[in-house]
Structures are given as structure tokens and as C-alpha cells.
Amino acid sequence: MTSIRLLIVVPAVAAMLALLSVGAKAAEQAEVAAQGDASLVVYRVGESLRTERLRIAVRLGGEKLGRLQSEDAISTTQPAGTYLLSTGIAGAETLEIDLKPGQVHYVRIDPTERTQNLRVSVSEVEPQVARVERPEMGSAI
């Protein structure tokens, strides 16, 4: 009777230990993956009567992140690396941005219209600048 119990208990304990080992490895891999990600916040400023109706498409590395309406912002998490950030506006500036793991990066999109010519500037800014320009985003900054 004791040998039968051992035959049942030993494999069950071994299986539980194997599951715990797999779970610990999965948690460790998830932590490493999370450390390799960076956050990106893209927001608009400088609205005028002529530019406030624009919905500006934003792309990161060719992938569409979304459309920015007036006073809008897009927040995303991406793997660390160098990307090209662009808008759907012809002739608009593009920005090469180096996303560093564990950091939050802020990009300002500023559409302006002068003499019927639309210009869109795209620039990376410090967190303090984003906080001053868009105080309502305080919780995201």
C-alpha cells in the first residue's frame, strides 16, 4: 500500500515542481520583455481655426498609430529601437526617434497654416515641455 501511494505522490509532486518552474520562467521572460519596451506619447499643439478640424494620421515605422484630432493625444508601448515617425500630411516633417527601454518619449505635432500652405512640424520634447504645453495630460506624463 505504501509503494502505491509513493507511485502516485512522487509523479504528482514532480509535475507540480515542473509547473512552478515553467511559471517562474514565463514570469522572468515577461519581465525581460517589459524592460525592452518603451512608451511613446504623441500630442498636438498650436491649434488655429484653420487647423483644428484636421485629423492627422500618425505612423510609427510604417504602422498606423491612429489619427490626432485637435487637442488629442496617442499613447502606445513599443519595443525599444529606432523608428521613423511620420504623418499623413504631404510634405510634413518626419522624425527619427530612438525609443529606449523603460523610458517615456514625448512627440509634439504642431500644424500651422500660413498663406494657405499647411506645415506640420514634428519634434521630440522633454517631459517638462509636454507638461507645460498640455497640463491635462499630467496623469500620462
C-alpha positions as CSV (number, residue, x, y, z in Angstrom):
1,M,0.0,0.0,0.0
2,T,2.8,2.4,0.8
3,S,4.5,1.7,-2.5
4,I,1.3,2.5,-4.4
5,R,1.0,5.8,-2.6
6,L,4.6,6.7,-3.4
7,L,3.9,5.8,-7.1
8,I,1.1,8.3,-7.1
9,V,2.5,11.1,-4.9
10,V,6.0,11.3,-6.4
11,P,4.9,11.9,-10.0
12,A,2.3,14.4,-8.8
13,V,4.9,16.3,-6.8
14,A,7.3,16.2,-9.8
15,A,4.6,17.6,-12.1
16,M,3.8,20.4,-9.7
17,L,7.5,21.3,-9.4
18,A,7.8,21.3,-13.2
19,L,4.7,23.6,-13.5
20,L,6.2,26.0,-10.9
21,S,9.5,26.1,-12.8
22,V,7.7,26.8,-16.1
23,G,5.6,29.6,-14.4
24,A,8.8,31.2,-13.0
25,K,10.5,31.1,-16.3
26,A,7.4,32.6,-18.0
27,A,7.3,35.4,-15.4
28,E,11.0,36.1,-15.9
29,Q,10.6,36.2,-19.7
30,A,7.6,38.6,-19.3
31,E,9.7,40.9,-17.1
32,V,12.6,40.9,-19.6
33,A,10.2,41.7,-22.4
34,A,8.6,44.5,-20.4
35,Q,12.1,46.0,-19.7
36,G,12.6,46.1,-23.5
37,D,9.6,48.2,-24.2
38,A,9.3,52.0,-24.4
39,S,6.3,54.3,-24.1
40,L,5.5,56.9,-26.6
41,V,3.1,59.8,-26.3
42,V,2.2,61.9,-29.4
43,Y,0.2,65.0,-29.0
44,R,-0.9,68.1,-30.9
45,V,-0.4,71.8,-30.1
46,G,-0.7,75.2,-31.8
47,E,-4.3,74.9,-33.0
48,S,-5.9,77.6,-35.1
49,L,-9.4,77.9,-36.6
50,R,-8.0,76.5,-39.9
51,T,-6.1,73.6,-38.4
52,E,-8.4,72.5,-35.6
53,R,-10.6,70.4,-38.0
54,L,-7.6,68.4,-39.3
55,R,-7.4,64.7,-38.4
56,I,-3.7,64.0,-38.7
57,A,-2.8,60.3,-39.3
58,V,0.3,59.3,-37.3
59,R,2.6,56.4,-38.3
60,L,5.4,54.8,-36.5
61,G,7.7,52.6,-38.6
62,G,5.0,52.4,-41.3
63,E,2.4,51.1,-38.8
64,K,-0.6,53.4,-38.2
65,L,-1.0,54.5,-34.6
66,G,-4.2,56.5,-35.2
67,R,-5.4,59.9,-36.1
68,L,-4.9,63.0,-34.0
69,Q,-7.8,65.4,-33.7
70,S,-7.5,68.9,-32.2
71,E,-6.1,68.7,-28.6
72,D,-5.8,64.9,-29.0
73,A,-3.0,62.5,-27.9
74,I,-2.0,59.0,-28.7
75,S,-0.2,56.8,-26.2
76,T,1.5,53.5,-27.1
77,T,4.0,51.0,-25.9
78,Q,6.5,49.7,-28.5
79,P,9.7,47.5,-28.4
80,A,12.8,49.6,-28.0
81,G,14.6,50.6,-31.2
82,T,14.8,53.3,-33.8
83,Y,11.7,54.3,-35.7
84,L,10.6,56.8,-38.2
85,L,7.5,58.8,-37.1
86,S,5.5,60.4,-39.8
87,T,2.1,62.0,-40.5
88,G,-0.3,61.6,-43.4
89,I,0.2,65.2,-44.5
90,A,2.2,65.6,-47.7
91,G,5.4,67.5,-47.2
92,A,5.2,67.3,-43.4
93,E,8.4,66.7,-41.4
94,T,9.3,63.2,-40.3
95,L,11.1,62.3,-37.1
96,E,13.6,59.5,-36.5
97,I,13.1,58.6,-32.8
98,D,15.2,56.2,-30.8
99,L,12.9,54.6,-28.2
100,K,14.9,53.5,-25.2
101,P,13.7,50.6,-23.0
102,G,11.8,51.6,-19.8
103,Q,11.6,55.3,-20.9
104,V,8.6,57.5,-21.9
105,H,9.2,59.6,-25.0
106,Y,7.0,62.7,-26.0
107,V,6.5,63.9,-29.5
108,R,4.8,67.2,-30.3
109,I,2.9,67.7,-33.6
110,D,2.3,71.3,-34.5
111,P,0.2,72.1,-37.5
112,T,0.3,75.6,-38.8
113,E,-1.2,77.3,-41.9
114,R,0.5,80.3,-43.5
115,T,-0.8,81.8,-46.7
116,Q,-2.8,78.7,-47.4
117,N,0.2,76.4,-47.0
118,L,-0.1,73.8,-44.3
119,R,3.1,73.0,-42.4
120,V,3.3,70.3,-39.8
121,S,6.3,70.2,-37.6
122,V,7.2,67.0,-35.6
123,S,9.6,67.1,-32.7
124,E,10.6,65.1,-29.7
125,V,10.2,67.1,-26.4
126,E,11.2,66.7,-22.8
127,P,8.6,65.7,-20.3
128,Q,8.6,69.1,-18.7
129,V,7.7,70.8,-22.1
130,A,4.9,68.3,-22.6
131,R,3.6,69.0,-19.1
132,V,3.6,72.8,-19.7
133,E,2.0,72.6,-23.2
134,R,-0.6,70.0,-22.2
135,P,-1.3,70.2,-18.4
136,E,-4.4,68.0,-18.8
137,M,-2.1,65.1,-19.7
138,G,-0.5,65.3,-16.3
139,S,-1.5,61.8,-15.4
140,A,0.1,60.3,-18.5
141,I,3.3,62.3,-18.1
